[in-house]
């Protein structure tokens, strides 16, 4: 940890309680389905239905060049299981060491049981709490915050936190403004109890008055889908709101820690749209080379996007131990939040 970070912590009330218990990221993992779908592939697919688009149009508006789609037989829990195994291995642990599982997803395998319980079963873990969190693209931030709180309280020692999605199942391939944005994948981290943070501060927010600008309005009743089960989005409204709330969340998390944006080594935002990510960095006065970007190759993987980006940055050597990371997400609900991490 740099002297700058140590000095900042010394003035921060969230990190000063004597004998306090914290959580730290012990390992990361991720998984992408092997079916990589380029913009050219999307152009060809949409053309079959008479929908015109182009690689230039997609890249200019989103920064996305490719995404991954899971085969119809592959579920969120299967993607999440692969990411979870990687994270556990990277932590030097065994599945039996895990005593809490939280899965963030908006595309569960079934209505119930939870995707977390299915992953718990497939890992051969018995007895520990396992549950899902549904906050759409902010889901991983929500899940990480809950896991951190349970570790701080002493209710858990080692938590597996997963974000996993098969968003391709929710897309309307006649709507070029949304279907080109999303992809499938999973990411995971293992949090473990520590006497040093770790997760320094978190903040979570939601405002249901904006539920209409991003949603999947269908529901299940009497054995049928009622309403429209495909994603609907007011792109302009989402863009404006996302940049605003991400800036506020970032400053809130930093203020809680008694720090400013100069402490951030890496910004790892929800990978929704390159312009939103660049706008957030600009407001924080961070250079573009401090932003971890995977949206160009993964598309928007909703709750999976932050842990996917984190694992990519760790395994590529971008993110190093001792650095400070700001993770933040925004999604349908409307939900948003941030987590400040001394990695």
C-alpha positions as CSV (number, residue, x, y, z in Angstrom):
1,X,0.0,0.0,0.0
2,X,1.3,3.4,-0.9
3,X,2.0,6.1,1.7
4,X,-0.7,8.2,0.2
5,X,-3.2,5.4,0.9
6,X,-2.0,4.9,4.4
7,X,-2.2,8.6,5.3
8,X,-5.7,8.8,3.8
9,X,-6.8,5.8,5.9
10,X,-5.5,7.4,9.1
11,X,-8.1,10.2,8.8
12,X,-11.0,7.9,7.8
13,X,-13.4,6.9,10.5
14,X,-14.7,3.9,8.5
15,X,-11.3,2.2,8.9
16,X,-10.3,3.1,12.4
17,X,-12.3,1.1,14.9
18,X,-10.0,-0.8,17.2
19,X,-10.1,-4.6,16.6
20,X,-12.4,-4.0,13.6
21,X,-13.0,-6.8,11.1
22,X,-12.8,-6.2,7.4
23,X,-13.1,-8.1,4.1
24,X,-10.5,-8.3,1.4
25,X,-10.6,-9.8,-2.1
26,X,-8.7,-13.1,-1.9
27,X,-9.2,-14.2,-5.5
28,X,-11.1,-13.5,-8.8
29,X,-12.5,-15.6,-11.6
30,X,-14.6,-15.3,-14.8
31,X,-16.1,-17.2,-17.6
32,X,-17.3,-16.4,-21.1
33,X,-19.3,-18.7,-23.3
34,X,-17.1,-19.8,-26.3
35,X,-19.6,-18.4,-28.9
36,X,-18.1,-15.0,-29.7
37,X,-20.5,-12.9,-31.7
38,X,-18.8,-10.0,-33.6
39,X,-20.6,-6.9,-34.8
40,X,-20.4,-8.3,-38.3
41,X,-22.3,-11.4,-37.1
42,X,-24.9,-9.1,-35.6
43,X,-25.3,-7.2,-38.8
44,X,-25.8,-10.4,-40.7
45,X,-28.4,-11.7,-38.2
46,X,-30.4,-8.5,-38.2
47,X,-30.3,-8.3,-41.9
48,X,-32.3,-11.5,-42.1
49,X,-35.2,-9.7,-40.5
50,X,-34.7,-6.6,-42.6
51,X,-33.1,-4.6,-39.8
52,X,-30.2,-2.4,-41.0
53,X,-27.2,-1.6,-38.9
54,X,-23.4,-1.6,-39.2
55,X,-20.2,-2.1,-37.3
56,X,-19.5,1.6,-37.5
57,X,-22.9,2.5,-36.1
58,X,-22.5,0.1,-33.2
59,X,-18.9,1.1,-32.3
60,X,-19.6,4.8,-32.6
61,X,-22.5,4.7,-30.2
62,X,-21.4,2.1,-27.7
63,X,-17.7,1.1,-28.2
64,X,-18.8,-2.5,-28.5
65,X,-17.1,-4.7,-31.1
66,X,-18.1,-8.2,-29.9
67,X,-20.0,-10.1,-27.2
68,X,-20.5,-13.7,-26.2
69,X,-23.7,-15.6,-26.3
70,X,-24.4,-18.8,-24.4
71,X,-25.8,-21.9,-26.2
72,X,-29.6,-22.4,-25.4
73,X,-28.7,-25.4,-23.2
74,X,-26.3,-23.3,-21.0
75,X,-27.7,-21.6,-17.9
76,X,-26.6,-18.7,-15.6
77,X,-25.7,-21.2,-12.9
78,X,-23.3,-23.1,-15.2
79,X,-21.5,-19.8,-16.2
80,X,-21.4,-18.8,-12.6
81,X,-20.1,-22.1,-11.5
82,X,-17.1,-21.9,-13.8
83,X,-16.3,-18.4,-12.6
84,X,-16.7,-19.4,-9.0
85,X,-14.3,-22.3,-9.4
86,X,-11.7,-20.0,-10.8
87,X,-12.1,-17.5,-8.0
88,X,-11.8,-20.2,-5.3
89,X,-8.7,-21.6,-7.0
90,X,-7.2,-18.2,-7.2
91,X,-7.8,-17.8,-3.5
92,X,-5.9,-20.9,-2.7
93,X,-9.0,-22.3,-1.0
94,X,-11.3,-25.3,-1.4
95,X,-15.1,-25.1,-1.9
96,X,-15.6,-26.4,1.6
97,X,-13.9,-23.2,2.9
98,X,-16.7,-21.0,1.7
99,X,-19.4,-20.1,4.3
100,X,-21.5,-17.7,2.3
101,X,-22.7,-17.5,-1.4
102,X,-24.3,-14.5,-2.9
103,X,-25.2,-14.5,-6.6
104,X,-26.2,-11.4,-8.5
105,X,-28.4,-12.2,-11.6
106,X,-31.4,-11.0,-13.5
107,X,-31.5,-14.2,-15.6
108,X,-31.8,-17.0,-13.0
109,X,-32.1,-20.6,-14.1
110,X,-35.6,-20.8,-12.7
111,X,-38.1,-18.9,-10.6
112,X,-36.8,-20.8,-7.6
113,X,-34.6,-22.1,-6.0
114,X,-32.0,-19.4,-6.3
115,X,-29.1,-19.6,-8.7
116,X,-26.8,-19.3,-5.7
117,X,-28.3,-22.5,-4.3
118,X,-27.8,-24.3,-7.6
119,X,-24.1,-23.2,-7.7
120,X,-23.8,-24.2,-4.1
121,X,-25.0,-27.7,-5.0
122,X,-22.7,-28.0,-7.9
123,X,-19.7,-27.0,-5.8
124,X,-20.6,-29.6,-3.3
125,X,-21.0,-27.1,-0.5
126,X,-23.5,-27.9,2.2
127,X,-25.2,-25.8,4.9
128,X,-23.9,-22.3,4.4
129,X,-26.4,-19.5,3.4
130,X,-26.8,-19.0,-0.3
131,X,-29.1,-16.5,-2.0
132,X,-29.6,-14.2,-5.0
133,X,-29.5,-10.5,-5.3
134,X,-31.5,-8.8,-8.1
135,X,-30.4,-5.2,-8.9
136,X,-29.7,-5.7,-12.6
137,X,-26.4,-4.1,-13.7
138,X,-25.7,-2.9,-10.2
139,X,-26.2,-6.4,-8.8
140,X,-22.6,-7.2,-8.2
141,X,-22.1,-4.0,-6.3
142,X,-25.1,-4.8,-4.2
143,X,-23.9,-8.4,-3.6
144,X,-20.4,-7.3,-2.7
145,X,-21.7,-4.8,-0.2
146,X,-24.0,-7.4,1.5
147,X,-21.1,-9.9,1.7
148,X,-18.8,-7.2,3.1
149,X,-21.3,-6.3,5.7
150,X,-21.8,-10.0,6.8
151,X,-18.1,-10.5,7.1
152,X,-17.7,-7.3,9.1
153,X,-20.5,-8.5,11.4
154,X,-18.8,-11.8,12.0
155,X,-21.6,-13.8,10.3
156,X,-19.2,-15.1,7.6
157,X,-15.5,-15.5,7.1
158,X,-15.2,-16.4,3.4
159,X,-17.8,-15.3,0.9
160,X,-18.2,-16.3,-2.7
161,X,-19.8,-13.4,-4.6
162,X,-20.9,-14.1,-8.2
163,X,-22.4,-12.0,-11.0
164,X,-23.7,-14.2,-13.8
165,X,-26.1,-13.5,-16.8
166,X,-27.5,-14.9,-20.0
167,X,-28.9,-11.6,-21.1
168,X,-29.1,-12.8,-24.7
169,X,-32.4,-14.6,-23.7
170,X,-34.0,-11.2,-23.0
171,X,-33.2,-9.5,-26.3
172,X,-35.5,-8.3,-29.0
173,X,-33.5,-8.9,-32.2
174,X,-35.8,-6.6,-34.1
175,X,-34.7,-3.7,-31.9
176,X,-31.2,-2.7,-33.1
177,X,-30.8,-0.1,-30.3
178,X,-30.8,-2.7,-27.6
179,X,-29.9,-6.2,-29.0
180,X,-26.4,-5.1,-30.1
181,X,-25.6,-4.0,-26.5
182,X,-25.7,-7.1,-24.4
183,X,-23.8,-10.4,-23.9
184,X,-23.5,-13.4,-21.6
185,X,-20.9,-14.2,-19.0
186,X,-20.0,-14.6,-15.4
187,X,-17.5,-13.2,-12.9
188,X,-16.8,-14.0,-9.2
189,X,-14.7,-13.0,-6.3
190,X,-13.9,-14.6,-2.9
191,X,-14.0,-12.2,0.0
192,X,-12.3,-13.2,3.2
193,X,-12.1,-11.7,6.7
194,X,-9.1,-9.6,7.3
195,X,-7.8,-7.2,9.9
196,X,-7.0,-4.7,7.1
197,X,-9.3,-3.4,4.4
198,X,-9.9,-4.6,1.8
199,X,-13.2,-3.1,1.0
200,X,-12.8,0.4,2.4
201,X,-16.3,1.9,1.8
202,X,-19.5,1.2,-0.1
203,X,-22.6,3.0,-1.1
204,X,-25.9,1.8,-2.5
205,X,-28.9,3.6,-3.9
206,X,-32.1,3.1,-5.8
207,X,-35.0,5.2,-7.2
208,X,-38.0,3.3,-8.5
209,X,-39.5,6.4,-10.2
210,X,-37.1,5.6,-13.1
211,X,-38.2,2.0,-13.5
212,X,-39.8,2.8,-16.8
213,X,-36.6,3.8,-18.6
214,X,-35.0,0.3,-18.4
215,X,-37.0,-2.8,-17.8
216,X,-38.2,-6.2,-18.9
217,X,-42.0,-5.8,-18.4
218,X,-43.1,-9.5,-18.8
219,X,-44.1,-11.7,-15.9
220,X,-45.1,-15.4,-15.3
221,X,-48.6,-16.3,-14.3
222,X,-50.8,-19.3,-14.8
223,X,-48.2,-21.2,-16.7
224,X,-47.6,-18.4,-19.3
225,X,-45.6,-15.3,-19.9
226,X,-47.8,-12.2,-19.5
227,X,-46.6,-9.1,-21.2
228,X,-43.4,-8.6,-23.1
229,X,-40.4,-10.6,-21.9
230,X,-37.8,-8.6,-23.8
231,X,-35.6,-5.7,-22.7
232,X,-36.9,-2.2,-23.2
233,X,-34.7,0.9,-22.8
234,X,-34.9,4.7,-23.3
235,X,-31.3,5.0,-24.2
236,X,-31.0,8.8,-23.9
237,X,-32.7,8.9,-20.5
238,X,-30.5,6.0,-19.2
239,X,-27.3,7.7,-20.5
240,X,-28.0,11.0,-18.7
241,X,-29.1,9.4,-15.5
242,X,-26.2,6.9,-15.4
243,X,-23.4,9.6,-15.8
244,X,-25.0,11.7,-13.1
245,X,-25.5,9.0,-10.4
246,X,-22.2,7.3,-11.1
247,X,-20.4,10.6,-10.4
248,X,-22.3,11.1,-7.2
249,X,-21.7,7.5,-6.0
250,X,-18.0,7.7,-6.7
251,X,-17.7,10.9,-4.7
252,X,-19.8,9.5,-1.9
253,X,-17.6,6.4,-1.5
254,X,-14.5,8.5,-1.6
255,X,-15.8,11.0,1.0
256,X,-16.7,8.2,3.4
257,X,-13.0,7.1,3.2
258,X,-11.7,10.6,3.6
259,X,-10.1,10.5,0.2
260,X,-10.4,12.1,-3.2
261,X,-10.2,10.8,-6.7
262,X,-6.4,11.1,-6.8
263,X,-6.1,7.9,-4.8
264,X,-7.7,5.8,-7.6
265,X,-5.3,3.6,-9.5
266,X,-8.1,1.9,-11.5
267,X,-11.7,2.8,-12.2
268,X,-13.6,-0.4,-12.9
269,X,-17.1,0.6,-13.9
270,X,-20.1,-1.4,-15.1
271,X,-19.3,-2.1,-18.8
272,X,-22.4,-0.7,-20.4
273,X,-21.3,1.9,-22.9
274,X,-17.9,3.3,-23.5
275,X,-19.2,6.9,-23.6
276,X,-20.8,6.5,-20.2
277,X,-17.5,5.1,-18.8
278,X,-15.5,8.0,-20.4
279,X,-18.0,10.5,-19.0
280,X,-17.6,9.1,-15.5
281,X,-13.8,9.2,-15.7
282,X,-13.9,12.8,-17.0
283,X,-16.1,13.9,-14.0
284,X,-13.6,12.3,-11.7
285,X,-10.7,14.0,-13.5
286,X,-9.2,10.5,-14.3
287,X,-7.3,9.9,-17.5
288,X,-8.7,7.3,-19.9
289,X,-5.7,5.0,-19.2
290,X,-6.9,4.5,-15.6
291,X,-10.2,3.0,-16.8
292,X,-10.5,-0.8,-17.2
293,X,-12.4,-1.4,-20.4
294,X,-13.7,-4.7,-21.5
295,X,-17.1,-3.6,-23.0
296,X,-15.5,-3.6,-26.5
297,X,-15.1,-7.4,-26.3
298,X,-17.8,-8.5,-23.8
299,X,-20.6,-6.1,-24.5
300,X,-22.9,-5.3,-21.5
301,X,-23.1,-8.4,-19.3
302,X,-25.2,-6.7,-16.6
303,X,-24.3,-8.1,-13.1
304,X,-21.4,-10.0,-14.5
305,X,-19.6,-7.0,-16.1
306,X,-17.7,-5.6,-13.1
307,X,-16.3,-9.0,-11.9
308,X,-15.5,-9.9,-15.5
309,X,-13.6,-6.7,-16.0
310,X,-11.9,-7.0,-12.6
311,X,-10.7,-10.6,-13.3
312,X,-9.5,-9.6,-16.7
313,X,-7.5,-6.8,-15.3
314,X,-6.0,-8.9,-12.5
315,X,-5.0,-11.8,-14.9
316,X,-3.6,-9.4,-17.5
317,X,-1.4,-7.7,-14.8
318,X,-3.1,-4.3,-15.0
319,X,-4.4,-4.5,-11.4
320,X,-1.7,-5.2,-8.8
321,X,-1.8,-5.8,-5.1
322,X,-1.6,-2.5,-3.1
323,X,-3.5,-0.5,-5.7
324,X,-6.8,1.3,-5.0
325,X,-9.8,0.4,-7.2
326,X,-13.2,2.1,-7.6
327,X,-15.9,-0.3,-8.7
328,X,-19.3,1.2,-9.6
329,X,-22.4,0.2,-11.4
330,X,-25.8,1.5,-12.5
331,X,-28.8,-0.5,-13.7
332,X,-32.5,-0.9,-14.1
333,X,-34.6,-0.2,-11.0
334,X,-33.1,2.4,-11.2
335,X,-30.2,1.2,-9.0
336,X,-26.6,2.3,-8.5
337,X,-23.7,2.1,-6.2
338,X,-19.9,2.1,-5.7
339,X,-17.3,0.2,-3.8
340,X,-13.8,1.5,-2.9
341,X,-11.2,-1.2,-2.6
342,X,-7.6,-1.3,-1.5
343,X,-6.6,-4.4,-3.5
